[in-house]
């Protein structure tokens, strides 16, 4: 009996140790957040073990969550939902049933998942886009772009751009009763990256006549240049997206070559001949004082030229929109940027908001001081969080007021 109690005690202690993660004091429902984080961490450990043993690629294991969360396209009394293709790219289309006094608004949405995982049909994304369509009485196109590691950059960008360009044709807009002056591109995390890149590319494309009214970027990943920003340092092991996973997502977007991942992890992947690019991500000039805190800006540590020559994609503005020049930012549409305090990507969004303002672009920067990366996706059972509901409400309200 004593041995069994001891084993039970030790097992309980080990489980508690594994589940426990320090949660910032200002985050609501800390135990629920802790359990969610532990679940993601367990999946990450499983993925790492399977990858090392040669059983499955790390990202393919993470895709098991995507499969488990998948819901079939199901229409309801408010929205008609179908899976179809635009320009040979899979999309999930949401058409509101409610009558409209005139032409409808439209949102083209790109899901997150580090360019490697995620799906428009995941329960959380289906909820978000369905809710958007119903609340705004808007046509919503949620894009299922192809994913790494099977497809590398620029395939993901090309897929979402192809869908956007197809949808913006006057004949397509007329088919769905969409107002060409009330169209938005939006996305979260890697999807926010793609939305920002699409908005920039549209400015250069003389073939596209319709113009975006707004872009909405939810905790977007916007640059590969400096992966040791204050937000990366402060939130290295914070919920959902630790620095190590973000670095893995970034490197897998371009290659399976571990040398790029290792160089990114040590922030030594930029050669000295490209040092001029750091002006676009110099946080000492672009972050407000309250986010600089006690951090001291130091000159970059440069790496070899080999990686940038082999994988130039990580310095392409289609992958890193924050590297666009000031001239390339002028003319972008009204922009909403949501950033979260406890997120490695926080400073990407903050710096982009600052650079857009300096370029004359009107920006609403919504900074959630009590939130972490991915929080807006936790809006349905069993992982529903109050902070997720709050952020979703703010996002929808902004779209309703500005689109």
Buried (B, 14 or more C-beta within 10 A) or exposed (E): EEEEEEEEEEEEEEEEEEBEBEBBEEBBBBEBBBBBBBEBBEBBEBBBEBBEEEEBBBBBBBBBBBEEBBBEBEEEEBBBBEBEEBBEBBBBBBBBEEEEEEBBBBBBBBBBBBBBBBBBBBBBBBBBBBBBBBBBBBBBBBBBBBBBBEBBBBBBBBBBBBBBBBBBBEEBBEEBBBBBEBBBBBBBBBBBBBBBBBBBBBBEEEEBEBEBBBBBBBBBBBBBBBBBBBBBEBBEEBBBBBBBBBBBBBBBBBBBBEBBBBBBBEBBBBBEEBEEBBEBBBBEEBBEEEBBEEBEEEEBEBBBEEBBEEBEBBBBBBBBBBBBEEEBBEBBBBBBBBBBBBBBBBBBBBBBBBBBBEBEBEBBBBBBEBBBBBBBBBBBEEBEBBBBBBBBBBBBEBBBEBB
